[in-house]
Amino acid sequence: QVQLVESGGGLVQAGGSLRLSCVASGGSFSSWSLGWFRQAPGKERRFVAGISWSGRHTYDIDSVKGRFTVSRDNARNTVSLQMNNLEPEDTAVYYCAAGTVRGATNIGEYDYWGRGTQVSVSS
């Protein structure tokens, strides 16, 4: 059974940094595209950043450009999201997801999901 487990969330002040990690097991990690989504209080889950199976291509939403960096370590079955200069608007539960669709940004394009890790940013 495929499992994705996020970690690294926490409470930080605006301007601070967090590094989220997602460890996968039970599947072919290196063949997956990976994405990070977030769900803010009272909002729907939205795409944040993604990375191709090779790690050569990354993409993210405008609001996190220059602040968030997604990376993967296939040897450790891990995808990470380095979040710098955090803003209160970044507060959300962050989920990692895995799938086979290239450049996927939609929920329906991912096959496997973690349970999420909470990121809270205070002003």
RAMO-V642853 format. One record per backbone hydrogen bond with DSSP energy under -0.5 kcal/mol. CO is the residue of the C=O (numbers start at 1). NH is the residue of the N-H. E is the energy in kcal/mol with one decimal. If there is no record, write none. Layout:
# RAMO-V642853
co: [CO/CO]
nh: [NH/NH]
e: [E/E]
This chain:
# RAMO-V642853
co: [3/4/5/7/10/10/12/13/15/16/18/18/20/21/22/23/25/27/28/29/33/34/35/36/36/37/38/39/40/46/48/49/50/51/52/57/59/61/61/62/64/64/67/69/71/73/73/74/77/78/79/80/81/81/82/82/83/86/87/88/92/92/93/94/95/96/97/98/98/99/101/106/107/109/112/117/118/119/120/120/122]
nh: [25/115/23/21/12/120/122/16/85/86/20/83/81/7/79/5/3/29/31/32/99/51/97/48/49/95/46/93/43/38/61/36/59/34/55/52/50/64/65/65/67/68/84/82/80/76/78/77/24/73/22/71/20/83/69/84/18/15/90/91/94/119/39/117/37/114/35/111/112/33/104/109/110/101/98/94/10/92/12/122/14]
e: [-2.1/-0.6/-2.3/-2.5/-0.5/-2.9/-2.6/-2.3/-0.6/-2.6/-0.5/-3.3/-2.5/-2.2/-2.2/-2.0/-2.6/-1.4/-1.3/-1.7/-2.2/-2.7/-2.4/-3.0/-1.5/-2.8/-3.0/-2.2/-2.5/-2.6/-2.0/-3.5/-1.9/-2.6/-0.6/-2.5/-2.9/-1.6/-0.7/-0.9/-2.2/-2.5/-2.4/-3.0/-3.0/-1.1/-2.1/-0.8/-2.7/-3.4/-2.0/-2.0/-2.7/-0.6/-2.3/-0.6/-2.3/-3.1/-2.5/-1.8/-0.6/-2.7/-2.2/-1.9/-3.0/-2.3/-2.5/-2.2/-2.2/-2.7/-1.2/-1.6/-1.7/-0.7/-2.1/-3.0/-0.7/-2.1/-2.7/-0.5/-2.6]
